[in-house]
Amino acid sequence: MDAPQWWTARRVRLKPVVAFRYTYSIDGDLLARNRSMSCEILQKVEERIKRACERAKRKREEVLLLGASKSVPSQTIREFYGCGLRSFGENRVQEFLKKHEELRDLNIDWHFIGRLQSNKVKYIIDKVSLIHSLDRESLLEELQKRAKAINKVQEVLIEVNVGGEETKGGVEPDNLKAFFEKCLSANSIKVLGLMCIPPYREDLEEVRGYFSLLRDLKEKLEREYGVSLPHLSMGMSHDFEVAIEEGATIVRIGTLLFGGRR
């Protein structure tokens, strides 16, 4: 049987790279084509963010595009980095650590956006700039302990369960004030704002209320405690434009950038 065209002449077996739902071996021309496709996709998402900002009379630079890269191969992240995307968010500690090592030559701004187990904090505390999913006292205590040990002030967002869904993490809105006060007493933790994952709704106007609720909660904390909370992490591939209209400063985009998860 003839060898496939992408097979090297030296008969060295190369590890496959998953990109755009196809599996290939690393080839220079292929990588160039994939990068071109990645740049086109990123540009289209950027245009939608820009238009949403214009509708809301906001500046484009007020919104951070975070690539939600769960299950996305390191090579694909590298391609989007080459197109100008610098911030990526991971959900699983083990997967993140592997990518962090494979992409250590890139100056990626890593965020952790998934539910974080307290016993995994020690593995990521020195590797991420922002943790989006602080939602319980035991995690706060562990973050404080681990950050203090390396002389770091860890920036975090408090996740709020705006939809009251039992299957999701997050602080209940009624308990947010008390939890925020506990966070203020942790000198190695700095709360920069709030995050939410609202219930999925086909009608985006039904989602808008959850985003406006998170904004209202943030503003109430700012007024009552005299603090600045610059970030609202809300909005994903299907609803990020509404989130921007309601004040999002970080949108977590996965499917629109990287395709469906495997």
Backbone as CSV, one residue per row, in Angstrom:
resi,resn,N_x,N_y,N_z,CA_x,CA_y,CA_z,C_x,C_y,C_z
1,MET,0.855,-1.197,0.000,0.000,0.000,0.000,0.883,1.236,0.000
2,ASP,0.563,2.205,-0.846,1.350,3.426,-0.900,1.190,4.205,0.400
3,ALA,2.286,4.832,0.820,2.236,5.646,2.032,1.430,6.910,1.765
4,PRO,0.661,7.377,2.745,-0.070,8.634,2.575,0.893,9.778,2.271
5,GLN,0.385,10.813,1.602,1.235,11.912,1.190,1.867,12.629,2.361
6,TRP,1.164,12.622,3.514,1.710,13.377,4.632,2.766,12.612,5.426
7,TRP,3.073,11.386,4.998,4.051,10.584,5.732,5.459,11.047,5.386
8,THR,6.339,11.162,6.368,7.673,11.688,6.120,8.529,10.662,5.392
9,ALA,9.476,11.170,4.609,10.356,10.302,3.840,11.270,9.506,4.752
10,ARG,11.506,10.024,5.940,12.413,9.335,6.867,11.711,8.248,7.653
11,ARG,10.425,8.050,7.396,9.661,7.014,8.081,9.631,7.211,9.604
12,VAL,9.675,8.469,10.021,9.558,8.767,11.443,8.084,8.982,11.755
13,ARG,7.562,8.255,12.692,6.142,8.365,13.014,5.910,9.631,13.830
14,LEU,5.041,10.475,13.330,4.737,11.729,14.003,3.419,11.615,14.741
15,LYS,3.350,12.309,15.849,2.106,12.300,16.603,1.061,13.106,15.861
16,PRO,-0.190,12.624,15.820,-1.231,13.361,15.115,-1.627,14.624,15.859
17,VAL,-2.046,15.604,15.099,-2.548,16.850,15.659,-4.003,16.999,15.255
18,VAL,-4.892,17.220,16.226,-6.303,17.394,15.916,-6.561,18.875,15.691
19,ALA,-7.114,19.193,14.550,-7.444,20.577,14.236,-8.634,20.583,13.298
20,PHE,-9.640,21.337,13.668,-10.841,21.463,12.858,-11.461,20.096,12.534
21,ARG,-11.446,19.219,13.551,-12.116,17.915,13.527,-11.462,16.910,12.579
22,TYR,-10.269,17.171,12.102,-9.555,16.210,11.287,-8.228,15.894,11.952
23,THR,-7.670,14.717,11.661,-6.414,14.313,12.256,-5.334,14.230,11.180
24,TYR,-4.226,14.925,11.424,-3.122,14.974,10.482,-1.816,14.800,11.235
25,SER,-0.759,14.491,10.510,0.571,14.633,11.074,1.043,16.046,10.775
26,ILE,1.994,16.502,11.562,2.456,17.866,11.423,3.159,18.048,10.090
27,ASP,2.695,18.999,9.322,3.261,19.297,8.015,3.238,20.815,7.864
28,GLY,4.309,21.377,7.330,4.433,22.821,7.249,3.305,23.483,6.486
29,ASP,2.974,22.954,5.295,1.906,23.554,4.503,0.556,23.444,5.212
30,LEU,0.328,22.293,5.836,-0.933,22.091,6.542,-1.066,23.070,7.695
31,LEU,0.018,23.254,8.463,-0.034,24.174,9.585,-0.301,25.600,9.114
32,ALA,0.275,25.959,7.985,0.029,27.299,7.437,-1.442,27.469,7.066
33,ARG,-2.033,26.424,6.473,-3.449,26.498,6.104,-4.325,26.574,7.343
34,ASN,-3.996,25.760,8.340,-4.781,25.778,9.569,-4.695,27.134,10.262
35,ARG,-3.494,27.713,10.263,-3.346,29.027,10.889,-4.165,30.067,10.138
36,SER,-4.171,29.991,8.829,-4.973,30.929,8.046,-6.451,30.794,8.393
37,MET,-6.934,29.550,8.519,-8.327,29.317,8.901,-8.597,29.859,10.302
38,SER,-7.649,29.631,11.222,-7.812,30.121,12.596,-7.923,31.632,12.611
39,CYS,-7.102,32.297,11.823,-7.110,33.765,11.796,-8.425,34.290,11.235
40,GLU,-8.959,33.604,10.244,-10.246,34.020,9.676,-11.361,33.869,10.704
41,ILE,-11.357,32.758,11.423,-12.369,32.525,12.453,-12.269,33.582,13.546
42,LEU,-11.043,33.848,14.005,-10.829,34.842,15.057,-11.302,36.217,14.605
43,GLN,-11.018,36.563,13.368,-11.434,37.864,12.850,-12.955,38.009,12.852
44,LYS,-13.660,36.942,12.490,-15.130,36.998,12.472,-15.694,37.189,13.881
45,VAL,-15.113,36.489,14.850,-15.558,36.662,16.233,-15.252,38.073,16.713
46,GLU,-14.071,38.565,16.372,-13.690,39.928,16.751,-14.674,40.947,16.177
47,GLU,-15.099,40.738,14.947,-16.047,41.661,14.335,-17.380,41.667,15.083
48,ARG,-17.813,40.487,15.523,-19.068,40.425,16.278,-18.932,41.106,17.638
49,ILE,-17.788,40.947,18.281,-17.550,41.632,19.554,-17.557,43.143,19.346
50,LYS,-16.910,43.583,18.298,-16.852,45.017,18.007,-18.243,45.594,17.778
51,ARG,-19.071,44.880,17.016,-20.424,45.376,16.743,-21.259,45.416,18.022
52,ALA,-21.089,44.393,18.881,-21.822,44.385,20.152,-21.393,45.563,21.029
53,CYS,-20.111,45.866,21.034,-19.611,47.015,21.800,-20.191,48.314,21.249
54,GLU,-20.271,48.412,19.946,-20.832,49.614,19.337,-22.296,49.803,19.724
55,ARG,-23.049,48.697,19.736,-24.460,48.797,20.127,-24.608,49.267,21.568
56,ALA,-23.665,48.822,22.401,-23.718,49.182,23.817,-22.993,50.492,24.111
57,LYS,-22.473,51.140,23.058,-21.712,52.381,23.205,-20.518,52.185,24.143
58,ARG,-19.836,51.075,23.918,-18.635,50.761,24.681,-17.436,50.678,23.745
59,LYS,-16.247,50.790,24.316,-15.025,50.651,23.543,-14.652,49.174,23.433
60,ARG,-14.112,48.783,22.286,-13.725,47.387,22.087,-12.736,46.918,23.146
61,GLU,-11.829,47.779,23.558,-10.793,47.369,24.516,-11.349,47.125,25.915
62,GLU,-12.619,47.396,26.129,-13.220,47.115,27.431,-13.573,45.641,27.612
63,VAL,-13.492,44.864,26.544,-13.908,43.454,26.601,-12.740,42.552,26.225
64,LEU,-12.419,41.620,27.108,-11.369,40.630,26.841,-11.987,39.398,26.199
65,LEU,-11.445,38.999,25.066,-11.834,37.735,24.439,-10.970,36.632,25.028
66,LEU,-11.613,35.722,25.747,-10.917,34.591,26.364,-11.262,33.332,25.583
67,GLY,-10.257,32.672,25.024,-10.483,31.422,24.319,-10.735,30.299,25.315
68,ALA,-11.958,29.783,25.348,-12.294,28.680,26.259,-11.811,27.390,25.612
69,SER,-10.645,26.941,26.022,-9.909,25.934,25.256,-9.960,24.532,25.840
70,LYS,-11.000,24.227,26.607,-11.170,22.865,27.106,-11.239,21.883,25.941
71,SER,-10.458,20.821,25.981,-10.408,19.762,24.966,-9.803,20.221,23.642
72,VAL,-9.280,21.421,23.593,-8.645,21.930,22.375,-7.162,21.560,22.400
73,PRO,-6.639,20.944,21.331,-5.230,20.540,21.319,-4.276,21.729,21.418
74,SER,-3.112,21.482,21.962,-2.114,22.541,22.116,-1.757,23.176,20.776
75,GLN,-1.686,22.364,19.725,-1.314,22.910,18.424,-2.347,23.926,17.939
76,THR,-3.624,23.676,18.196,-4.663,24.624,17.797,-4.548,25.916,18.600
77,ILE,-4.262,25.798,19.885,-4.029,26.995,20.697,-2.853,27.787,20.139
78,ARG,-1.816,27.088,19.742,-0.639,27.744,19.168,-1.012,28.509,17.895
79,GLU,-1.881,27.919,17.079,-2.306,28.586,15.843,-3.057,29.879,16.154
80,PHE,-3.975,29.830,17.103,-4.735,31.032,17.444,-3.841,32.064,18.123
81,TYR,-2.883,31.611,18.886,-1.917,32.543,19.478,-1.181,33.295,18.367
82,GLY,-0.820,32.572,17.324,-0.151,33.195,16.193,-1.015,34.209,15.478
83,CYS,-2.334,34.094,15.639,-3.269,35.043,15.037,-3.524,36.250,15.937
84,GLY,-3.001,36.219,17.145,-3.142,37.360,18.046,-3.937,37.123,19.308
85,LEU,-4.544,35.939,19.457,-5.280,35.636,20.683,-4.283,35.268,21.781
86,ARG,-4.348,35.962,22.893,-3.341,35.789,23.937,-3.866,35.160,25.226
87,SER,-5.181,35.200,25.441,-5.744,34.719,26.700,-6.578,33.471,26.464
88,PHE,-6.317,32.440,27.267,-7.017,31.168,27.140,-7.453,30.695,28.522
89,GLY,-8.629,30.065,28.572,-9.167,29.578,29.831,-9.347,28.074,29.815
90,GLU,-8.876,27.423,30.855,-8.964,25.966,30.961,-9.882,25.557,32.102
91,ASN,-10.476,24.353,31.953,-11.440,23.829,32.928,-10.920,22.683,33.774
92,ARG,-9.978,21.929,33.251,-9.508,20.740,33.947,-8.024,20.881,34.268
93,VAL,-7.670,20.629,35.540,-6.310,20.875,35.993,-5.307,20.007,35.246
94,GLN,-5.564,18.711,35.134,-4.592,17.828,34.488,-4.364,18.217,33.024
95,GLU,-5.447,18.519,32.314,-5.330,18.931,30.922,-4.578,20.257,30.818
96,PHE,-4.881,21.173,31.721,-4.199,22.464,31.715,-2.698,22.304,31.936
97,LEU,-2.298,21.480,32.877,-0.875,21.320,33.169,-0.120,20.789,31.962
98,LYS,-0.723,19.875,31.231,-0.102,19.333,30.024,0.085,20.435,28.979
99,LYS,-0.951,21.226,28.763,-0.856,22.311,27.774,0.133,23.388,28.224
100,HIS,0.127,23.679,29.507,1.040,24.691,30.026,2.489,24.305,29.730
101,GLU,2.795,23.031,29.877,4.148,22.558,29.594,4.434,22.587,28.094
102,GLU,3.494,22.138,27.279,3.700,22.073,25.835,3.797,23.458,25.190
103,LEU,3.201,24.448,25.840,3.161,25.797,25.257,3.958,26.800,26.086
104,ARG,4.894,26.317,26.831,5.636,27.192,27.747,6.484,28.224,27.007
105,ASP,6.737,28.012,25.718,7.507,28.986,24.936,6.666,30.190,24.528
106,LEU,5.356,30.129,24.746,4.458,31.228,24.399,4.078,32.011,25.654
107,ASN,3.912,33.294,25.503,3.554,34.147,26.635,2.032,34.219,26.768
108,ILE,1.440,33.074,27.076,-0.022,32.976,27.173,-0.490,33.500,28.529
109,ASP,-1.584,34.229,28.498,-2.271,34.656,29.711,-3.298,33.571,30.043
110,TRP,-2.950,32.698,30.982,-3.805,31.566,31.323,-4.804,31.940,32.412
111,HIS,-6.061,31.564,32.199,-7.102,31.690,33.217,-7.607,30.290,33.550
112,PHE,-8.123,30.123,34.761,-8.808,28.873,35.096,-10.277,29.187,35.271
113,ILE,-11.132,28.528,34.467,-12.546,28.892,34.426,-13.480,27.770,34.865
114,GLY,-12.943,26.601,35.175,-13.782,25.477,35.578,-13.889,25.353,37.084
115,ARG,-14.716,24.419,37.513,-14.854,24.159,38.954,-13.523,23.626,39.469
116,LEU,-13.014,24.225,40.525,-11.672,23.925,41.029,-11.765,23.207,42.362
117,GLN,-11.196,22.012,42.410,-11.120,21.263,43.661,-10.003,21.843,44.525
118,SER,-10.247,21.909,45.806,-9.262,22.509,46.708,-7.916,21.801,46.655
119,ASN,-7.941,20.477,46.493,-6.674,19.734,46.494,-5.882,19.890,45.196
120,LYS,-6.450,20.614,44.227,-5.735,20.850,42.967,-5.148,22.263,42.894
121,VAL,-5.468,23.096,43.870,-5.011,24.488,43.836,-3.491,24.582,43.740
122,LYS,-2.797,23.738,44.481,-1.332,23.818,44.539,-0.676,23.623,43.181
123,TYR,-1.364,22.966,42.263,-0.771,22.690,40.958,-0.878,23.872,39.992
124,ILE,-1.810,24.791,40.249,-2.030,25.871,39.284,-1.755,27.262,39.834
125,ILE,-1.556,27.388,41.143,-1.504,28.694,41.780,-0.411,29.588,41.200
126,ASP,0.650,29.001,40.716,1.753,29.799,40.163,1.695,29.903,38.642
127,LYS,0.602,29.454,38.044,0.550,29.369,36.584,-0.592,30.158,35.953
128,VAL,-1.547,30.615,36.730,-2.710,31.300,36.160,-2.787,32.725,36.687
129,SER,-3.286,33.619,35.844,-3.421,35.015,36.266,-4.749,35.263,36.967
130,LEU,-5.793,34.552,36.530,-7.126,34.804,37.085,-7.903,33.504,37.205
131,ILE,-8.492,33.285,38.361,-9.362,32.144,38.617,-10.799,32.654,38.650
132,HIS,-11.662,32.114,37.780,-13.018,32.628,37.611,-14.042,31.966,38.520
133,SER,-13.681,30.925,39.256,-14.692,30.047,39.849,-14.583,29.887,41.364
134,LEU,-14.242,30.948,42.061,-14.252,30.900,43.527,-15.702,30.902,44.004
135,ASP,-16.093,29.862,44.741,-17.507,29.754,45.107,-17.768,29.145,46.483
136,ARG,-16.717,28.920,47.271,-16.958,28.327,48.582,-15.796,28.640,49.515
137,GLU,-16.073,28.569,50.802,-15.099,28.985,51.805,-13.875,28.068,51.827
138,SER,-14.068,26.766,51.645,-12.921,25.854,51.677,-11.934,26.157,50.551
139,LEU,-12.452,26.524,49.386,-11.571,26.891,48.274,-10.874,28.217,48.556
140,LEU,-11.585,29.148,49.139,-10.975,30.425,49.511,-9.808,30.216,50.463
141,GLU,-9.995,29.367,51.452,-8.940,29.111,52.436,-7.722,28.478,51.785
142,GLU,-7.950,27.551,50.873,-6.826,26.895,50.210,-6.093,27.862,49.276
143,LEU,-6.840,28.682,48.563,-6.213,29.686,47.700,-5.379,30.661,48.522
144,GLN,-5.928,31.097,49.634,-5.191,32.003,50.518,-3.895,31.355,51.004
145,LYS,-3.995,30.106,51.437,-2.825,29.389,51.955,-1.740,29.232,50.891
146,ARG,-2.138,28.782,49.699,-1.161,28.506,48.651,-0.583,29.784,48.054
147,ALA,-1.389,30.808,47.923,-0.890,32.073,47.382,0.087,32.724,48.357
148,LYS,-0.249,32.692,49.628,0.633,33.278,50.635,1.976,32.565,50.669
149,ALA,1.968,31.255,50.449,3.200,30.468,50.506,4.189,30.859,49.416
150,ILE,3.697,31.381,48.301,4.600,31.790,47.213,4.627,33.316,47.069
151,ASN,4.149,34.003,48.093,4.181,35.462,48.121,3.461,36.066,46.921
152,LYS,2.276,35.551,46.652,1.487,36.018,45.517,0.126,36.491,46.002
153,VAL,-0.388,37.519,45.356,-1.781,37.911,45.543,-2.545,37.371,44.344
154,GLN,-3.346,36.343,44.582,-4.069,35.680,43.494,-5.354,36.434,43.177
155,GLU,-5.499,36.819,41.918,-6.711,37.502,41.479,-7.780,36.470,41.142
156,VAL,-8.998,36.758,41.581,-10.099,35.796,41.430,-11.383,36.526,41.063
157,LEU,-12.334,35.745,40.561,-13.712,36.176,40.407,-14.583,35.252,41.243
158,ILE,-15.612,35.781,41.833,-16.571,34.958,42.562,-17.628,34.482,41.579
159,GLU,-17.815,33.161,41.514,-18.862,32.621,40.653,-20.200,32.688,41.380
160,VAL,-21.205,33.211,40.694,-22.545,33.356,41.271,-23.510,32.467,40.495
161,ASN,-24.291,31.688,41.218,-25.282,30.800,40.599,-26.554,31.602,40.349
162,VAL,-26.566,32.365,39.266,-27.668,33.299,39.010,-28.979,32.596,38.683
163,GLY,-28.898,31.334,38.211,-30.103,30.621,37.844,-30.607,29.669,38.907
164,GLY,-29.905,29.575,40.038,-30.317,28.664,41.102,-30.317,27.215,40.677
165,GLU,-29.389,26.839,39.794,-29.345,25.478,39.268,-28.501,24.577,40.170
166,GLU,-29.061,23.443,40.580,-28.358,22.537,41.477,-27.150,21.889,40.820
167,THR,-27.150,21.785,39.491,-26.059,21.119,38.778,-24.857,22.028,38.573
168,LYS,-24.974,23.293,38.936,-23.873,24.234,38.729,-23.336,24.746,40.047
169,GLY,-22.050,25.100,40.023,-21.453,25.703,41.193,-21.833,27.168,41.292
170,GLY,-21.278,27.836,42.276,-21.537,29.259,42.421,-22.227,29.593,43.724
171,VAL,-21.954,30.787,44.194,-22.581,31.300,45.405,-23.999,31.752,45.073
172,GLU,-24.939,31.440,45.939,-26.299,31.934,45.750,-26.306,33.456,45.928
173,PRO,-27.063,34.171,45.114,-27.083,35.644,45.234,-27.332,36.137,46.657
174,ASP,-28.206,35.464,47.390,-28.522,35.904,48.761,-27.342,35.727,49.708
175,ASN,-26.393,34.851,49.338,-25.236,34.588,50.205,-23.980,35.320,49.737
176,LEU,-24.109,36.093,48.670,-22.926,36.719,48.073,-22.267,37.721,49.007
177,LYS,-23.060,38.544,49.656,-22.498,39.583,50.529,-21.646,38.976,51.641
178,ALA,-22.152,37.952,52.304,-21.409,37.324,53.407,-20.127,36.678,52.889
179,PHE,-20.209,36.047,51.719,-19.014,35.399,51.173,-17.991,36.450,50.747
180,PHE,-18.459,37.532,50.178,-17.546,38.600,49.761,-16.788,39.166,50.962
181,GLU,-17.459,39.300,52.083,-16.788,39.798,53.290,-15.669,38.855,53.726
182,LYS,-15.895,37.558,53.596,-14.830,36.597,53.918,-13.646,36.776,52.968
183,CYS,-13.949,37.023,51.708,-12.872,37.220,50.728,-12.048,38.460,51.044
184,LEU,-12.696,39.498,51.535,-11.982,40.733,51.864,-10.971,40.525,52.989
185,SER,-11.211,39.538,53.827,-10.301,39.281,54.947,-9.102,38.428,54.550
186,ALA,-9.083,37.915,53.319,-7.977,37.083,52.836,-6.977,37.985,52.110
187,ASN,-5.839,38.249,52.753,-4.917,39.255,52.214,-4.084,38.776,51.029
188,SER,-4.166,37.507,50.691,-3.454,37.012,49.508,-4.408,36.743,48.351
189,ILE,-5.646,37.201,48.501,-6.671,37.037,47.468,-7.239,38.406,47.121
190,LYS,-7.362,38.669,45.833,-7.957,39.935,45.395,-9.119,39.628,44.463
191,VAL,-10.316,39.985,44.901,-11.505,39.777,44.075,-11.601,40.913,43.055
192,LEU,-11.665,40.523,41.786,-11.763,41.519,40.713,-13.163,41.644,40.140
193,GLY,-14.079,40.777,40.572,-15.428,40.861,40.034,-16.171,39.553,40.188
194,LEU,-17.159,39.357,39.311,-18.050,38.202,39.400,-18.093,37.447,38.077
195,MET,-18.482,36.184,38.164,-18.639,35.333,36.979,-19.943,34.572,37.100
196,CYS,-20.556,34.269,35.957,-21.749,33.422,35.991,-21.850,32.585,34.724
197,ILE,-22.558,31.461,34.860,-22.952,30.616,33.725,-24.468,30.487,33.821
198,PRO,-25.206,31.300,33.096,-26.667,31.285,33.229,-27.282,30.044,32.612
199,PRO,-28.527,29.758,32.907,-29.215,28.658,32.235,-29.246,28.896,30.726
200,TYR,-29.170,27.808,29.973,-29.215,27.937,28.515,-30.636,28.247,28.065
201,ARG,-30.757,29.229,27.196,-32.048,29.593,26.630,-31.866,29.876,25.140
202,GLU,-32.752,29.335,24.324,-32.706,29.641,22.891,-32.999,31.112,22.646
203,ASP,-33.977,31.645,23.363,-34.317,33.060,23.259,-33.338,33.859,24.108
204,LEU,-32.467,34.605,23.439,-31.416,35.322,24.154,-31.961,36.400,25.082
205,GLU,-33.141,36.900,24.795,-33.719,37.895,25.683,-34.049,37.295,27.049
206,GLU,-34.244,35.983,27.100,-34.487,35.321,28.379,-33.199,35.200,29.192
207,VAL,-32.057,35.277,28.510,-30.762,35.200,29.198,-30.344,36.573,29.715
208,ARG,-30.804,37.601,29.047,-30.380,38.964,29.385,-30.576,39.283,30.870
209,GLY,-31.681,38.834,31.426,-31.970,39.128,32.828,-30.930,38.574,33.783
210,TYR,-30.361,37.409,33.451,-29.318,36.835,34.313,-28.050,37.676,34.273
211,PHE,-27.721,38.196,33.102,-26.536,39.043,32.979,-26.725,40.367,33.710
212,SER,-27.909,40.944,33.570,-28.162,42.208,34.267,-28.185,42.004,35.786
213,LEU,-28.637,40.826,36.227,-28.607,40.514,37.654,-27.169,40.501,38.165
214,LEU,-26.258,39.856,37.428,-24.866,39.798,37.859,-24.264,41.199,37.912
215,ARG,-24.591,42.017,36.924,-24.087,43.399,36.934,-24.611,44.157,38.147
216,ASP,-25.884,43.980,38.450,-26.464,44.661,39.608,-25.802,44.212,40.911
217,LEU,-25.543,42.917,41.025,-24.886,42.395,42.228,-23.493,43.001,42.390
218,LYS,-22.765,43.098,41.297,-21.423,43.696,41.338,-21.491,45.154,41.786
219,GLU,-22.410,45.895,41.210,-22.518,47.319,41.530,-22.930,47.536,42.980
220,LYS,-23.765,46.657,43.516,-24.164,46.768,44.921,-22.964,46.532,45.843
221,LEU,-22.131,45.552,45.510,-20.930,45.308,46.317,-19.998,46.517,46.261
222,GLU,-19.845,47.084,45.079,-18.967,48.249,44.936,-19.455,49.408,45.792
223,ARG,-20.755,49.658,45.766,-21.307,50.775,46.534,-21.196,50.538,48.044
224,GLU,-21.546,49.310,48.465,-21.610,49.041,49.906,-20.239,48.962,50.554
225,TYR,-19.250,48.443,49.796,-17.929,48.232,50.390,-16.880,49.220,49.891
226,GLY,-17.266,50.121,49.010,-16.332,51.135,48.537,-15.138,50.565,47.788
227,VAL,-15.389,49.510,47.001,-14.311,48.858,46.264,-14.596,48.935,44.766
228,SER,-13.556,48.693,43.991,-13.708,48.614,42.541,-13.639,47.154,42.116
229,LEU,-14.654,46.709,41.402,-14.693,45.346,40.865,-14.791,45.479,39.343
230,PRO,-13.656,45.488,38.666,-13.646,45.852,37.244,-14.182,44.794,36.288
231,HIS,-14.364,43.547,36.763,-14.676,42.498,35.794,-16.014,41.792,36.031
232,LEU,-16.663,41.537,34.899,-17.809,40.637,34.829,-17.495,39.602,33.760
233,SER,-17.264,38.372,34.177,-16.996,37.277,33.242,-18.323,36.589,32.956
234,MET,-18.882,36.875,31.786,-20.177,36.301,31.431,-20.348,36.362,29.923
235,GLY,-21.022,35.333,29.411,-21.235,35.247,27.976,-20.320,34.215,27.336
236,MET,-20.946,33.291,26.581,-20.196,32.272,25.851,-20.616,32.330,24.381
237,SER,-20.325,31.290,23.631,-20.468,31.359,22.177,-21.866,31.752,21.720
238,HIS,-22.914,31.283,22.412,-24.273,31.521,21.928,-24.900,32.797,22.452
239,ASP,-24.295,33.422,23.483,-24.957,34.574,24.094,-24.012,35.730,24.440
240,PHE,-22.772,35.700,23.926,-21.793,36.696,24.369,-22.152,38.120,23.962
241,GLU,-22.874,38.270,22.850,-23.215,39.620,22.401,-24.192,40.292,23.367
242,VAL,-25.154,39.525,23.862,-26.075,40.050,24.869,-25.310,40.371,26.154
243,ALA,-24.367,39.496,26.512,-23.569,39.729,27.717,-22.782,41.035,27.611
244,ILE,-22.219,41.295,26.445,-21.481,42.549,26.246,-22.409,43.745,26.397
245,GLU,-23.602,43.627,25.842,-24.577,44.716,25.967,-24.953,44.974,27.422
246,GLU,-24.829,43.933,28.264,-25.181,44.066,29.676,-23.961,44.313,30.567
247,GLY,-22.781,44.519,29.962,-21.631,44.940,30.755,-20.496,43.958,30.901
248,ALA,-20.513,42.840,30.197,-19.419,41.867,30.313,-18.079,42.508,29.977
249,THR,-17.069,42.172,30.756,-15.704,42.607,30.440,-14.832,41.430,29.993
250,ILE,-15.295,40.213,30.233,-14.617,39.003,29.755,-15.682,38.090,29.158
251,VAL,-15.490,37.691,27.902,-16.389,36.708,27.290,-15.583,35.446,27.015
252,ARG,-16.169,34.303,27.341,-15.481,33.012,27.268,-15.990,32.262,26.033
253,ILE,-15.215,32.307,24.965,-15.674,31.779,23.684,-14.916,30.487,23.360
254,GLY,-15.676,29.389,23.191,-15.076,28.108,22.842,-15.500,27.624,21.489
255,THR,-16.760,27.211,21.352,-17.253,26.578,20.132,-17.082,27.464,18.904
256,LEU,-17.374,28.729,19.007,-17.241,29.623,17.851,-15.815,29.692,17.329
257,LEU,-14.855,29.565,18.228,-13.452,29.613,17.828,-12.917,28.264,17.411
258,PHE,-13.185,27.251,18.205,-12.488,25.978,18.077,-13.355,24.850,17.542
259,GLY,-14.644,25.091,17.327,-15.537,24.035,16.879,-16.086,23.254,18.065
260,GLY,-16.942,22.273,17.762,-17.562,21.473,18.814,-16.562,20.629,19.566
261,ARG,-16.846,20.401,20.834,-15.965,19.582,21.675,-16.051,18.132,21.279
262,ARG,-14.935,17.406,21.410,-14.916,15.971,21.162,-15.392,15.229,22.392
